Protein backbone atom coordinates (compact mmCIF):
# COMPACT_ATOMS: atom_id res chain seq x y z
CA UNK A 1 0.00 0.00 0.00
CA UNK A 2 0.94 3.68 -0.11
CA UNK A 3 1.33 5.61 3.12
CA UNK A 4 2.70 8.95 4.30
CA UNK A 5 5.47 8.02 6.71
CA UNK A 6 7.05 10.43 9.17
CA UNK A 7 10.58 9.18 9.87
CA UNK A 8 11.84 12.23 11.76
CA UNK A 9 11.10 15.94 11.95
CA UNK A 10 10.64 17.23 8.39
CA UNK A 11 11.23 13.77 6.92
CA UNK A 12 7.77 13.06 5.60
CA UNK A 13 6.80 11.56 2.26
CA UNK A 14 4.54 9.11 0.49
CA UNK A 15 6.13 5.66 0.42
CA UNK A 16 5.34 2.06 -0.39
CA UNK A 17 4.62 0.17 2.82
CA UNK A 18 3.43 -3.31 3.78
CA UNK A 19 -0.20 -3.83 4.71
CA UNK A 20 -0.72 -3.66 8.49
CA UNK A 21 -0.57 -6.95 10.38
CA UNK A 22 -3.81 -7.35 12.29
CA UNK A 23 -3.77 -8.29 15.95
CA UNK A 24 -6.62 -10.03 17.70
CA UNK A 25 -9.53 -7.63 18.09
CA UNK A 26 -8.52 -5.41 15.17
CA UNK A 27 -9.96 -4.72 11.73
CA UNK A 28 -8.36 -3.51 8.52
CA UNK A 29 -9.93 -0.28 7.32
CA UNK A 30 -9.61 0.98 3.77
CA UNK A 31 -9.30 4.73 4.26
CA UNK A 32 -11.81 6.71 2.20
CA UNK A 33 -11.29 10.23 3.59
CA UNK A 34 -8.81 11.82 5.99
CA UNK A 35 -8.60 15.39 7.23
CA UNK A 36 -5.43 17.23 8.18
CA UNK A 37 -5.58 18.49 11.76
CA UNK A 38 -3.76 21.65 12.83
CA UNK A 39 -1.76 19.50 15.26
CA UNK A 40 -0.38 17.46 12.33
CA UNK A 41 1.63 20.44 11.09
CA UNK A 42 4.00 20.87 14.07
CA UNK A 43 4.10 17.08 14.35
CA UNK A 44 5.62 16.89 10.85
CA UNK A 45 7.72 20.04 10.71
CA UNK A 46 8.69 20.95 14.29
CA UNK A 47 8.29 18.40 17.07
CA UNK A 48 7.95 14.96 15.52
CA UNK A 49 5.68 12.24 16.88
CA UNK A 50 6.00 10.05 19.96
CA UNK A 51 7.52 7.25 17.86
CA UNK A 52 9.24 7.05 14.47
CA UNK A 53 8.70 5.91 11.82
CA UNK A 54 4.93 6.40 11.93
CA UNK A 55 1.97 6.95 9.63
CA UNK A 56 0.25 10.03 11.04
CA UNK A 57 -3.36 11.15 10.65
CA UNK A 58 -6.14 10.79 13.23
CA UNK A 59 -9.18 12.30 11.50
CA UNK A 60 -10.34 9.64 9.04
CA UNK A 61 -13.12 7.32 7.95
CA UNK A 62 -13.32 4.27 5.74
CA UNK A 63 -14.65 0.80 5.11
CA UNK A 64 -13.82 -2.42 6.96
CA UNK A 65 -12.26 -4.89 4.51
CA UNK A 66 -10.86 -7.53 6.88
CA UNK A 67 -11.39 -8.67 10.47
CA UNK A 68 -9.02 -10.49 12.81
CA UNK A 69 -9.78 -13.08 15.47
CA UNK A 70 -12.13 -11.77 18.11
CA UNK A 71 -14.08 -9.53 15.73
CA UNK A 72 -17.56 -10.38 14.48
CA UNK A 73 -17.83 -10.80 10.71
CA UNK A 74 -20.73 -8.36 10.79
CA UNK A 75 -18.16 -5.55 10.54
CA UNK A 76 -17.04 -6.64 7.07
CA UNK A 77 -17.86 -4.03 4.40
CA UNK A 78 -19.27 -1.63 7.01
CA UNK A 79 -18.59 2.10 6.54
CA UNK A 80 -17.05 3.40 9.76
CA UNK A 81 -15.82 6.43 11.61
CA UNK A 82 -12.84 5.96 13.91
CA UNK A 83 -12.24 7.23 17.44
CA UNK A 84 -8.44 7.66 17.37
CA UNK A 85 -7.73 7.36 21.10
CA UNK A 86 -7.00 3.78 22.20
CA UNK A 87 -7.58 3.62 25.98
CA UNK A 88 -5.83 1.20 28.33
CA UNK A 89 -9.23 0.34 29.92
CA UNK A 90 -7.48 -0.27 33.26
CA UNK A 91 -6.71 3.14 34.82
CA UNK A 92 -9.07 5.12 37.05
CA UNK A 93 -10.72 7.22 34.31
CA UNK A 94 -11.11 4.15 32.11
CA UNK A 95 -12.85 2.31 34.94
CA UNK A 96 -15.38 5.18 34.89
CA UNK A 97 -15.63 5.01 31.06
CA UNK A 98 -13.94 8.42 30.83
CA UNK A 99 -11.65 7.12 28.12
CA UNK A 100 -10.68 10.59 26.90
CA UNK A 101 -8.77 11.01 30.18
CA UNK A 102 -7.00 7.64 30.05
CA UNK A 103 -3.63 7.77 31.83
CA UNK A 104 -1.94 5.28 29.50
CA UNK A 105 -3.54 5.68 26.11
CA UNK A 106 -2.25 5.04 22.63
CA UNK A 107 -3.37 7.15 19.70
CA UNK A 108 -3.83 6.46 16.01
CA UNK A 109 -1.66 8.86 14.06
CA UNK A 110 0.69 9.99 16.83
CA UNK A 111 1.62 6.92 18.90
CA UNK A 112 0.68 4.19 16.42
CA UNK A 113 0.01 4.21 12.67
CA UNK A 114 -2.90 6.35 11.55
CA UNK A 115 -4.99 7.34 8.57
CA UNK A 116 -2.80 9.00 5.91
CA UNK A 117 -2.51 5.67 4.13
CA UNK A 118 -4.55 3.37 1.96
CA UNK A 119 -5.18 0.98 4.87
CA UNK A 120 -4.93 1.11 8.65
CA UNK A 121 -5.37 -1.36 11.51
CA UNK A 122 -8.01 -0.22 14.02
CA UNK A 123 -9.24 -1.83 17.28
CA UNK A 124 -12.89 -2.83 16.94
CA UNK A 125 -13.70 -0.77 20.08
CA UNK A 126 -12.76 2.40 18.16
CA UNK A 127 -15.31 1.87 15.37
CA UNK A 128 -18.63 3.60 14.92
CA UNK A 129 -20.86 2.40 12.09
CA UNK A 130 -22.00 5.06 9.65
CA UNK A 131 -25.54 5.36 8.30
CA UNK A 132 -25.88 5.71 4.54
CA UNK A 133 -26.82 9.38 4.87
CA UNK A 134 -23.42 10.33 6.35
CA UNK A 135 -20.64 10.77 3.80
CA UNK A 136 -17.08 9.59 4.33
CA UNK A 137 -15.95 13.22 4.22
CA UNK A 138 -18.35 14.18 7.00
CA UNK A 139 -17.32 11.09 8.97
CA UNK A 140 -13.65 12.08 8.67
CA UNK A 141 -14.64 15.19 10.66
CA UNK A 142 -16.41 13.28 13.44
CA UNK A 143 -13.35 13.71 15.66
CA UNK A 144 -13.13 17.54 15.58
CA UNK A 145 -16.93 17.79 15.69
CA UNK A 146 -17.02 15.58 18.80
CA UNK A 147 -14.29 17.73 20.39
CA UNK A 148 -16.51 20.79 19.88
CA UNK A 149 -19.57 18.98 21.21
CA UNK A 150 -17.64 17.76 24.25
CA UNK A 151 -16.80 21.37 25.16
CA UNK A 152 -20.41 22.44 24.66
CA UNK A 153 -21.88 19.60 26.71
CA UNK A 154 -19.42 20.06 29.59
CA UNK A 155 -20.51 23.67 30.12
CA UNK A 156 -24.20 23.33 29.12
CA UNK A 157 -25.09 26.85 27.94
CA UNK A 158 -28.74 27.79 28.22
CA UNK A 159 -30.73 28.77 25.15
CA UNK A 160 -31.20 32.32 26.51
CA UNK A 161 -27.63 32.77 27.73
CA UNK A 162 -25.25 35.30 26.20
CA UNK A 163 -22.68 32.93 24.68
CA UNK A 164 -19.35 34.00 23.17
CA UNK A 165 -17.04 31.90 20.97
CA UNK A 166 -13.58 33.46 20.66
CA UNK A 167 -11.38 31.90 17.98
CA UNK A 168 -12.72 30.58 14.69
CA UNK A 169 -10.39 27.77 13.75
CA UNK A 170 -11.95 24.42 12.90
CA UNK A 171 -13.08 23.69 16.47
CA UNK A 172 -14.47 27.20 16.99
CA UNK A 173 -16.43 26.99 13.75
CA UNK A 174 -17.82 23.55 14.59
CA UNK A 175 -18.66 24.78 18.08
CA UNK A 176 -20.60 27.66 16.54
CA UNK A 177 -22.51 25.26 14.30
CA UNK A 178 -23.49 23.01 17.20
CA UNK A 179 -24.43 25.89 19.50
CA UNK A 180 -26.74 27.21 16.79
CA UNK A 181 -28.17 23.73 16.23
CA UNK A 182 -28.72 23.43 19.99
CA UNK A 183 -30.89 26.53 19.99
CA UNK A 184 -28.59 29.13 21.59
CA UNK A 185 -30.19 32.44 20.63
CA UNK A 186 -27.68 35.06 21.79
CA UNK A 187 -24.52 33.75 20.14
CA UNK A 188 -21.60 36.11 19.57
CA UNK A 189 -18.42 35.12 17.74
CA UNK A 190 -14.98 36.73 17.61
CA UNK A 191 -12.52 36.20 14.76
CA UNK A 192 -9.54 37.86 13.11
CA UNK A 193 -9.55 36.75 9.46
CA UNK A 194 -11.65 37.92 6.55
CA UNK A 195 -12.33 34.43 5.20
CA UNK A 196 -13.49 33.37 8.69
CA UNK A 197 -15.94 36.26 8.64
CA UNK A 198 -17.25 35.23 5.23
CA UNK A 199 -17.65 31.63 6.35
CA UNK A 200 -19.36 32.48 9.63
CA UNK A 201 -21.84 34.77 7.87
CA UNK A 202 -22.59 31.97 5.40
CA UNK A 203 -23.27 29.72 8.40
CA UNK A 204 -26.08 32.04 9.52
CA UNK A 205 -24.37 34.30 12.05
CA UNK A 206 -25.51 37.89 11.49
CA UNK A 207 -23.02 40.72 10.97
CA UNK A 208 -24.20 42.24 14.26
CA UNK A 209 -23.08 39.07 16.07
CA UNK A 210 -19.59 38.91 14.53
CA UNK A 211 -16.71 40.88 16.04
CA UNK A 212 -13.48 41.39 14.09
CA UNK A 213 -10.83 41.74 16.77
CA UNK A 214 -8.50 43.42 14.26
CA UNK A 215 -10.69 46.49 13.91
CA UNK A 216 -13.09 46.44 16.86
CA UNK A 217 -12.69 46.80 20.62
CA UNK A 218 -13.79 43.35 21.79
CA UNK A 219 -14.55 44.41 25.37
CA UNK A 220 -16.75 47.32 24.35
CA UNK A 221 -18.40 45.23 21.64
CA UNK A 222 -19.40 42.46 24.08
CA UNK A 223 -20.57 44.90 26.75
CA UNK A 224 -22.76 46.76 24.27
CA UNK A 225 -24.41 43.57 23.08
CA UNK A 226 -25.02 42.15 26.54
CA UNK A 227 -26.30 45.29 28.21
CA UNK A 228 -23.07 45.61 30.16
CA UNK A 229 -23.55 42.21 31.79
CA UNK A 230 -20.96 40.22 29.89
CA UNK A 231 -20.97 36.62 28.70
CA UNK A 232 -22.86 33.99 30.64
CA UNK A 233 -20.68 31.44 28.83
CA UNK A 234 -17.36 32.25 27.13
CA UNK A 235 -15.60 29.63 24.99
CA UNK A 236 -11.89 30.44 24.65
CA UNK A 237 -10.77 28.61 21.50
CA UNK A 238 -7.44 30.37 20.93
CA UNK A 239 -5.13 29.24 23.72
CA UNK A 240 -3.31 32.51 24.41
CA UNK A 241 -2.79 34.37 27.67
CA UNK A 242 -4.43 37.50 26.27
CA UNK A 243 -7.65 35.77 25.21
CA UNK A 244 -7.84 33.79 28.47
CA UNK A 245 -7.59 37.06 30.44
CA UNK A 246 -10.20 38.57 28.13
CA UNK A 247 -12.54 35.64 28.71
CA UNK A 248 -12.35 36.16 32.48
CA UNK A 249 -12.76 39.92 32.12
CA UNK A 250 -15.82 39.60 29.88
CA UNK A 251 -17.58 36.84 31.81
CA UNK A 252 -20.74 37.90 33.61
CA UNK A 253 -21.03 37.59 37.38
CA UNK A 254 -21.40 33.85 38.12
CA UNK A 255 -20.49 33.24 34.48
CA UNK A 256 -18.70 30.26 32.99
CA UNK A 257 -15.45 30.10 31.02
CA UNK A 258 -14.65 27.01 28.96
CA UNK A 259 -11.00 26.66 27.94
CA UNK A 260 -10.87 24.90 24.57
CA UNK A 261 -7.77 26.15 22.72
CA UNK A 262 -4.49 24.29 23.08
CA UNK A 263 -1.92 26.61 24.71
CA UNK A 264 0.55 28.35 22.40
CA UNK A 265 2.98 28.94 25.29
CA UNK A 266 3.08 29.11 29.10
CA UNK A 267 -0.13 30.61 30.47
CA UNK A 268 0.60 33.15 33.21
CA UNK A 269 -2.26 34.13 35.50
CA UNK A 270 -2.12 37.78 36.53
CA UNK A 271 -3.28 38.82 39.99
CA UNK A 272 -6.07 40.98 38.56
CA UNK A 273 -7.36 38.07 36.50
CA UNK A 274 -7.31 35.78 39.53
CA UNK A 275 -9.24 38.36 41.54
CA UNK A 276 -11.95 38.51 38.87
CA UNK A 277 -12.38 34.75 39.05
CA UNK A 278 -12.83 35.04 42.83
CA UNK A 279 -14.97 38.14 43.03
CA UNK A 280 -17.29 37.19 40.19
CA UNK A 281 -17.46 33.58 41.41
CA UNK A 282 -16.72 32.30 37.94
CA UNK A 283 -16.70 28.69 36.87
CA UNK A 284 -13.58 27.94 34.79
CA UNK A 285 -13.45 24.55 33.09
CA UNK A 286 -11.08 22.76 30.78
CA UNK A 287 -12.02 20.31 28.06
CA UNK A 288 -10.03 17.60 26.33
CA UNK A 289 -10.86 15.33 23.42
CA UNK A 290 -14.35 13.77 23.44
CA UNK A 291 -16.35 10.96 25.01
CA UNK A 292 -16.56 7.69 23.11
CA UNK A 293 -18.00 4.87 25.19
CA UNK A 294 -20.03 3.01 22.59
CA UNK A 295 -23.20 4.17 24.34
CA UNK A 296 -25.90 6.22 22.67
CA UNK A 297 -25.27 9.22 24.92
CA UNK A 298 -21.57 9.75 24.15
CA UNK A 299 -20.32 12.71 22.11
CA UNK A 300 -19.75 10.70 18.92
CA UNK A 301 -23.28 9.34 18.88
CA UNK A 302 -24.57 12.85 19.62
CA UNK A 303 -22.76 14.15 16.53
CA UNK A 304 -23.85 11.22 14.39
CA UNK A 305 -27.49 11.78 15.38
CA UNK A 306 -27.28 15.46 14.40
CA UNK A 307 -25.69 14.51 11.07
CA UNK A 308 -28.25 11.79 10.38
CA UNK A 309 -31.08 14.26 10.92
CA UNK A 310 -29.43 16.72 8.53
CA UNK A 311 -29.19 19.39 11.19
CA UNK A 312 -25.72 20.58 10.16
CA UNK A 313 -23.61 20.25 7.00
CA UNK A 314 -19.94 19.93 8.01
CA UNK A 315 -18.82 19.59 4.39
CA UNK A 316 -19.29 23.37 4.06
CA UNK A 317 -16.07 23.79 6.05
CA UNK A 318 -13.95 21.78 3.59
CA UNK A 319 -11.95 24.28 1.55
CA UNK A 320 -9.51 21.91 -0.19
CA UNK A 321 -9.65 18.30 -1.39
CA UNK A 322 -6.62 16.26 -2.43
CA UNK A 323 -5.98 12.71 -3.56
CA UNK A 324 -3.57 10.58 -1.55
CA UNK A 325 -0.81 11.27 -4.07
CA UNK A 326 -1.26 15.04 -3.77
CA UNK A 327 -2.06 15.34 -0.06
CA UNK A 328 1.37 16.71 0.87
CA UNK A 329 0.39 19.92 -0.92
CA UNK A 330 -2.29 20.37 1.73
CA UNK A 331 0.38 20.13 4.43
CA UNK A 332 2.38 22.81 2.66
CA UNK A 333 -0.64 25.13 2.49
CA UNK A 334 -1.17 24.80 6.24
CA UNK A 335 2.53 25.07 7.07
CA UNK A 336 3.16 28.12 4.90
CA UNK A 337 -0.32 29.66 5.23
CA UNK A 338 -0.06 30.27 1.50
CA UNK A 339 -3.85 30.10 1.03
CA UNK A 340 -6.91 30.62 3.18
CA UNK A 341 -8.18 27.28 4.46
CA UNK A 342 -10.43 25.73 7.06
CA UNK A 343 -10.49 21.96 6.62
CA UNK A 344 -8.16 20.32 4.12
CA UNK A 345 -9.41 16.88 3.23
CA UNK A 346 -7.76 13.88 1.62
CA UNK A 347 -10.23 11.92 -0.50
CA UNK A 348 -8.82 8.49 -1.22
CA UNK A 349 -11.75 6.58 -2.77
N, C-alpha and C positions, 0 to 999 in steps of 0.2 A: 504494500500500500504506500501511498504518499502521506507524509506528515511533516509539519513544521517542528523542527527540533531545536531547542535552545541548549547549546552545549556550554556556554559561558556568557558572561555579559557581552552583548553586541555580537554574539556568534549565533545567528538565527537564520535558518534557511529551510526551504522545502527539500526534503530528502526522501529517498526510498527507504522503507523500514519494514520489518517483518510484522505480520498480523499479531495482535496481542494474544498471548497465551491466557486462556480463561482459567481462573481458579474456581473451586466449588462455590456456588452461590452467585456467580457472575453471569452476565450476558454480554454478547458482542453487539454493539450498536453501530449501524451504518449512519454516519453523521450526515444530516440533511441541511442543517443551517447552524451557524455559529457566529455569535457576536463578539466583537472586540470590546473588552472592558477597559476603562481608564487605568485600572491597576495593572493591566498587561503591558503598558508602555514602559513604566519604570522597571518592571520585571525583566523586560528584554534588553533595555538600553542602559540601565543604571545599577540595579541592585542584584539581578539574577534571581533564580528561584531557590527553593529550599534544597533541591537536589538537581544534579546535572549528570547526564543529559536528560531532558524531559520534553514531552509534548505539552505545551501550555494550552490554555483555553478552557474556561469553566462555564460559559454561557452557550449551551448548545442543545440541540434536539435531534432526533433521528428515528430510526426504525430498528427493532430487534431482529437480527438475522441468525443468531445462534445462541443456545443456552447451554450452560454447564450443568454438572451434577448439582442437585439441590434446588433447581429452578424449574417450575412448572412449564410444560410445553405451551401453555396458553399464552405465554409472552411472545412466542414466535410471530413475526410479522406485525407486531403491535407498534403503532407510532407512539413515541414516548418523549416526555420532558425529563430532565435529569437534575436532581438536587446534587450539587457538586461536593458538599461536605460529607465525609464518611466518618461517622462518629464511632468512638470505641465501644459504646453501649455498656460501659462498666463504671465510669466515674459518677460522681454525685449528680451533676446536671443530667447526664444520660439516664440515670435511674429515675429521674423525674420527667423524662421525655423532653427535656430542654436541650435537644441535640445541638442547637446552634451555639451553645456555650460549652460544648465538650472540651475537657481538659487535654485530651490526647487524640485529637482528630487527624485524619488525613484529608486531602483535598484534591479533587480532580483538576489538573491544570496548574498546580503549584507545588504539590508534594508527591503526586503520582500523575501518570500521563492523562492528558485531557483531550479536548475536542477539536483542536485544529489539525485534524487528520481525517482520513477516509473512514477509519474504524477506531473504536475505543472500547475497552473493557469497563463495565459498570456493574457495581453490586446491585442485585435485584431490589434491595431496600431503598435505593436511590431513584427508582423509576416511578413516574406517574403517567398513567395511560392518557392519551389525548383523544378527545372526541373529534369526529370528522370536521366539525365546524372551526376547529382551531388549527391554523396553519403552522408549518414547521418554523417559519420566521417568527411568528408570534410566540411560539413555544420556546424558541431560543432566547426570548426575553423574559421568560417566567422568573428567572433568578433575580434580575434587577427589579422587576415588578413586585416580587414577593418581599424584597428588601424594603421597598417603599411602603408596602402594606403593613409590614411588621412595625415600622416606625409609627404609622397612623394608628394601628390597633393598640399599641402600647400606651399611647397618650389619650386616645379616645376623645377627640374634639367633638363638641356638641354642634348640632346643625345651625344654631343661632350664634355661636361663638365668633369672635373676630380672630381669624386664623391667618397667620403669615407664613409664607414659604420663602426663605432667603437662600438663593443659589439655585440656578436652573440648569445644572448638568442633567444627565440622564435620570438620576434618582429624583432630583427635584421636580423634573417634568412629569415623571410617572406619579410622584406623590400628588402633584397638582391634579392630574387626571383622576386619581382615585378619591381625593377629597371632594372633587366636583361630583363624581359618581355617587359618593356617599351622602350627598345632599347638603354639604357645607355651603351656606349662603353668602357669608361675608368673608370671602377668600381673597387675600392680597398677596401678590407675588413680587419679588425683588430680583432683578437681573442686571447684567452689565454688558450684554452683547446684542447687537441689532438683530441678528438672526434668531436669537432666543425670543426677543420681543415679537418678531413676526410669527414664530411658531406658537407662542403662548396665546396670541390673539386668535390664531387659527383654531386653537383648542377651545375657544369660547370664553376666555378671560377678557373682560372689557378693558379698554384703554385706561379708564378711571381706576382700575384695580391692578395696574402694572406700574411699578416704580423702577425707573432706570437710575441706578445708583451713581452712574457717571455724571448725570446732569441734574439730579434732584437730591434734596436734603432728605434722606431716608427717615430720620427722626421726626421732622416736621410733617412729612408726608403721612406717616403712620398715625401720628397724633391727630391730624386733621380728619382722617377717615374713621377714626374710632372715638371721636368726641373727646379726645384728650385722655381716654382711658388706657389705651395701649392694647396689646395683643393678649387675648385669653390663652392662645396657644401659638407658640413661635417655633417653627421648624428651622434649625440652623443646618443648612446643607452645604456649607462651604468648608468649614474646618480651619478657620483662622481666628486668631486671638481677637481681632477687631470685630468680626461678626458675632463671636460668642459674647463679647462685652455688649454689643448692640442688642443682641437678643435679650439679655438680662435687663438692659436699660429700657427696652420697649415693651417688656412684659407687663401686663396689668397686675394690680394687686391681687395676690392669690393666683397668679397666672402660672402657666406651664411652659417650660422650655424643653424641647426635644433635640438632643444633639445627634445629628445624622452624618455630617461630613467627616471623612477621615482627616486627621490633623496633618497640616502641612509642615508643622514644626512644633517645638515645645509650646505648650499653652500655659501662659503665666496669668494667674488670677490676681488682679489688682484689688487693693483694699476696698476701694469704692464699689467695685463690682460685687465683692463678697458682702458688703453691707446691704446692697440692694436685694440680694438673695434673702438675707435675714429679715430685713425690715418689711419687705413685700411678701414674705412667707411664700416664696416661689417654690414650685416643684421643678427640679432639673433632672432629666432622665437621659440615659444613653441608650442607644439601640445598636444591635449588631446582627447582621445576617438576617435569617428568617426562620420561622418554625416549619419543620417538615416532619410530621410524625406518622403519616399515612392515614390519619384520621380526617374526617370531613371538615373539621373546624380549624385545621392548620392554615397557615398563610398561603401555601401553594394551592390548596383546594379552594380557598377564598378567591384567589386570582382566577383560577380556571373556571369557577362558576360565573364570575363577572364576564370573562371572555366568551363563554358558551352562550350567555344571554345577550351578547352583542352590545354590552354596555359601554365598552371602550374599544378603541381601535389602535393598538400599540404600533402597528405597521406605519402609522403616520410619522413616527419618530425616526424611521430608517432613512438616512440621507444618502447612503452609499451601499451598493451591493457589488461583491466581487466573487469570482470563482475561486476555488482552492488555489489554482495556479497563480492567480493575481492578488491574493489576499495580502501579501506583504506590502503592497501599495497602500492599503488601508492603514497599516501600522505607520508608514511614513507620513501619511496625512496627519495622524494623531500626534506623532512625535514632533513634527515640524510645524504643526498648526498652519499648514499651507492652504487649507480650505476650511470653510465653515462645515461643521459636522455635528450630529447628535449621536446616532447609533450607526456604526459601520458594521455591515452584516456580510458574512461569508455564506454564499448559497452554493451547496455542493451537489445538489441532486442533478 
